[in-house]
Amino acid sequence: SDTAKEWIELIKAKDYEGFVDKLHMSKDATAEEVEQLKQMYVSLFKEKGDKQTEKKGGFASYTILSEEIAEDGQSAKVKYEITYGDGSTDKNSLDFVLVDGEWKPAVNK
């Protein structure tokens, strides 16, 4: 859940480049595909994420609802809820993989 908090804080601060640098792309992706995916995510967050968040009055707070680590200890799912300035909320989840002892948000190509 600590990694999920870091991820949410990066999005809240609009540090999209910092966020995508933490992503773990599919091991089947080439270096070029990884770079293209990172650029796509940064653009997506800037163009769509900012607009949707601003419509709701910006980020007010977030709560980690649950953390489930797989039996093999190599993956996890964190459920969280974001509260916006207008009082509305969104519940989401993040999938993580353990890479070299560090939890990273997982993205499959």
SULJOMO-V540531 format. One record per residue. OMEGA is omega in whole degrees, -180 to 180 (999 if undefined). Layout:
# SULJOMO-V540531
omega=<OMEGA & OMEGA>
This chain:
# SULJOMO-V540531
omega=<177 & 179 & 177 & 178 & 178 & -179 & -179 & 178 & 178 & 179 & 180 & -180 & -178 & 176 & -175 & 178 & 177 & 179 & -176 & 176 & -180 & -178 & 172 & 180 & 177 & -180 & 177 & -177 & 176 & 178 & 180 & 179 & 178 & -180 & 178 & 179 & 179 & 179 & 179 & 180 & 179 & 179 & -179 & 179 & -178 & -174 & -175 & -176 & 179 & -177 & -179 & -180 & -179 & 177 & -177 & 177 & 179 & 178 & 173 & -180 & 174 & 180 & 173 & -176 & 180 & 178 & 179 & 178 & -179 & -179 & -179 & 178 & -175 & 179 & -179 & 175 & 178 & 176 & -177 & 178 & 177 & 175 & -178 & -179 & 180 & 179 & 179 & -179 & 173 & 174 & -179 & 174 & 178 & 173 & -180 & 172 & 178 & -178 & 180 & 177 & -179 & 177 & -179 & 174 & -176 & 175 & 177 & -179 & 999>
